[in-house]
Amino acid sequence: MKFLNLILLLLLISCKGQSSENKQNNLKRITQSYIDFKKSIRKFDLENDVILVGANSIDKNSYWLDIVFDNSYTLSGMDYKDLYQIDGLKVIIFKDLDKSQLLEKLFDKIPYENLNKAKYSMTYDLVPFHTELNNKNEILSIKSKYPIKDILPFLKKNKVKFSKDYQE
């Protein structure tokens, strides 16, 4: 009987780990989809382009994820300690947001480098890929300056999971 209980416990732990991994994989697929979409519009400058990422709670069942593409020559005073990368692009995670710890596992950590290359501080309006997700990391909605109909093929190609409550 103890052996059976041990097997059941191991199965439960295994299923819980796979569920968490699947949720992380969906976040990575979302990020990869936005990168693929941006690549379809223009070529990246791997030396100077940077992705800024953050996530924060909306309520106990949902949160938002913002992904912004920028250039290090427009960054000034950006405060960060760790630098990551995906597809050769540098990534800064806004760790002061309560859900951003989910993002650290998505990217490969790389040595710190100061990306604040702007000579002068400037004000400009960056428009993120603003994605709202449920607690299963399924997409509830997407807001972007780009038409959603142009982004959806990249999300579908990467097998991103959408909530049954998804709203376009």
C-alpha positions as CSV (number, residue, x, y, z in Angstrom):
1,M,0.0,0.0,0.0
2,K,2.8,2.4,0.8
3,F,4.4,1.6,-2.5
4,L,1.1,2.5,-4.3
5,N,0.9,5.8,-2.4
6,L,4.4,6.6,-3.3
7,I,3.7,6.0,-7.0
8,L,0.5,8.2,-6.8
9,L,2.5,10.9,-5.2
10,L,5.2,10.8,-7.9
11,L,2.5,10.9,-10.6
12,L,0.9,14.0,-9.0
13,I,4.3,15.8,-8.7
14,S,5.1,14.9,-12.3
15,C,1.7,16.2,-13.6
16,K,2.1,19.4,-11.6
17,G,5.6,20.0,-13.1
18,Q,4.4,19.4,-16.6
19,S,1.5,21.8,-16.1
20,S,3.9,24.5,-14.9
21,E,6.2,23.7,-17.8
22,N,3.3,23.9,-20.4
23,K,2.3,27.3,-18.9
24,Q,5.9,28.5,-19.3
25,N,6.1,27.1,-22.8
26,N,3.0,29.1,-23.8
27,L,4.7,32.3,-22.6
28,K,7.8,31.5,-24.6
29,R,5.6,30.8,-27.7
30,I,3.9,34.1,-27.2
31,T,7.2,36.0,-27.0
32,Q,8.6,34.0,-30.0
33,S,5.5,34.9,-32.0
34,Y,5.9,38.6,-31.4
35,I,9.6,38.3,-32.4
36,D,8.7,36.4,-35.6
37,F,6.0,39.0,-36.4
38,K,8.5,41.9,-35.9
39,K,11.1,40.1,-38.0
40,S,8.5,39.9,-40.8
41,I,8.3,43.7,-40.8
42,R,12.0,44.6,-40.4
43,K,15.4,43.2,-39.8
44,F,16.7,43.3,-36.2
45,D,20.0,45.0,-35.3
46,L,21.2,42.3,-32.9
47,E,23.9,44.6,-31.5
48,N,21.6,47.4,-30.5
49,D,17.9,46.3,-30.5
50,V,16.5,45.2,-27.2
51,I,13.3,43.7,-25.9
52,L,11.8,45.2,-22.7
53,V,9.4,42.8,-20.9
54,G,7.3,43.0,-17.8
55,A,4.2,41.3,-16.3
56,N,1.9,42.4,-13.6
57,S,-1.3,41.1,-11.9
58,I,-4.7,42.4,-13.0
59,D,-6.6,40.4,-10.4
60,K,-6.2,36.9,-8.8
61,N,-7.1,35.1,-12.0
62,S,-5.3,37.2,-14.7
63,Y,-2.3,39.3,-15.5
64,W,-0.9,41.3,-18.3
65,L,2.4,40.8,-20.2
66,D,4.0,43.7,-22.1
67,I,6.6,43.2,-24.7
68,V,8.3,46.2,-26.2
69,F,10.9,46.4,-28.9
70,D,13.3,49.3,-28.6
71,N,16.9,50.3,-29.5
72,S,19.7,50.8,-27.0
73,Y,20.5,54.2,-28.5
74,T,17.2,55.5,-27.2
75,L,17.7,54.0,-23.6
76,S,18.8,56.4,-20.9
77,G,18.7,55.7,-17.2
78,M,17.2,52.2,-17.6
79,D,17.8,50.5,-14.3
80,Y,18.4,46.7,-14.5
81,K,20.9,44.3,-13.0
82,D,20.4,41.2,-15.2
83,L,20.4,40.8,-19.0
84,Y,18.8,38.0,-20.9
85,Q,18.6,37.0,-24.5
86,I,16.3,35.2,-27.0
87,D,17.0,34.7,-30.7
88,G,20.2,36.7,-30.3
89,L,18.2,39.7,-29.0
90,K,19.0,41.3,-25.6
91,V,16.1,41.2,-23.1
92,I,15.6,43.4,-20.0
93,I,12.9,42.2,-17.6
94,F,11.2,44.7,-15.3
95,K,11.6,42.7,-12.1
96,D,9.7,45.2,-9.9
97,L,6.4,44.0,-11.4
98,D,4.8,41.1,-9.4
99,K,4.5,38.6,-12.2
100,S,7.9,39.2,-13.9
101,Q,9.6,36.3,-12.1
102,L,7.6,34.1,-14.5
103,L,9.7,35.6,-17.3
104,E,13.2,34.8,-16.0
105,K,12.9,31.2,-17.0
106,L,12.0,32.0,-20.6
107,F,15.2,33.6,-21.5
108,D,18.9,32.7,-21.3
109,K,20.8,34.8,-18.9
110,I,23.8,36.6,-20.4
111,P,26.6,38.8,-18.8
112,Y,25.5,42.3,-17.8
113,E,26.1,45.0,-20.3
114,N,25.0,48.7,-20.0
115,L,22.5,49.2,-22.8
116,N,21.8,52.9,-21.9
117,K,23.5,54.3,-25.0
118,A,21.3,57.5,-25.5
119,K,23.3,60.7,-25.2
120,Y,20.3,62.6,-24.0
121,S,17.2,61.6,-22.1
122,M,14.2,61.7,-24.3
123,T,10.5,61.2,-24.0
124,Y,8.9,59.0,-26.6
125,D,5.9,56.7,-26.6
126,L,6.6,53.0,-27.0
127,V,3.7,50.9,-27.9
128,P,3.9,47.4,-26.4
129,F,2.4,44.1,-27.4
130,H,0.0,44.2,-24.5
131,T,-1.3,40.7,-23.8
132,E,-3.8,39.7,-21.0
133,L,-3.5,36.2,-19.8
134,N,-5.4,34.0,-17.4
135,N,-3.7,32.0,-14.6
136,K,-3.1,29.1,-17.1
137,N,-1.1,31.6,-19.3
138,E,-3.7,31.4,-22.0
139,I,-4.4,34.6,-24.0
140,L,-7.5,36.5,-23.0
141,S,-6.8,39.5,-25.2
142,I,-4.1,41.3,-27.2
143,K,-3.7,45.1,-27.7
144,S,-1.1,46.4,-30.2
145,K,-0.6,49.2,-32.7
146,Y,-0.5,46.4,-35.3
147,P,-3.7,44.8,-36.6
148,I,-4.4,41.7,-34.6
149,K,-5.3,39.9,-37.9
150,D,-1.6,40.3,-38.9
151,I,-0.3,39.0,-35.6
152,L,-2.6,36.0,-35.2
153,P,-1.0,33.8,-37.9
154,F,2.3,34.0,-36.0
155,L,0.6,33.0,-32.7
156,K,-1.2,30.1,-34.4
157,K,2.0,29.0,-36.2
158,N,3.7,28.8,-32.8
159,K,0.8,26.9,-31.3
160,V,0.0,29.6,-28.6
161,K,-2.9,28.7,-26.4
162,F,-5.9,31.0,-26.2
163,S,-8.5,31.0,-23.5
164,K,-12.0,30.0,-24.4
165,D,-12.8,33.6,-23.2
166,Y,-10.4,35.2,-25.8
167,Q,-11.7,38.5,-27.1
168,E,-10.3,40.1,-30.3
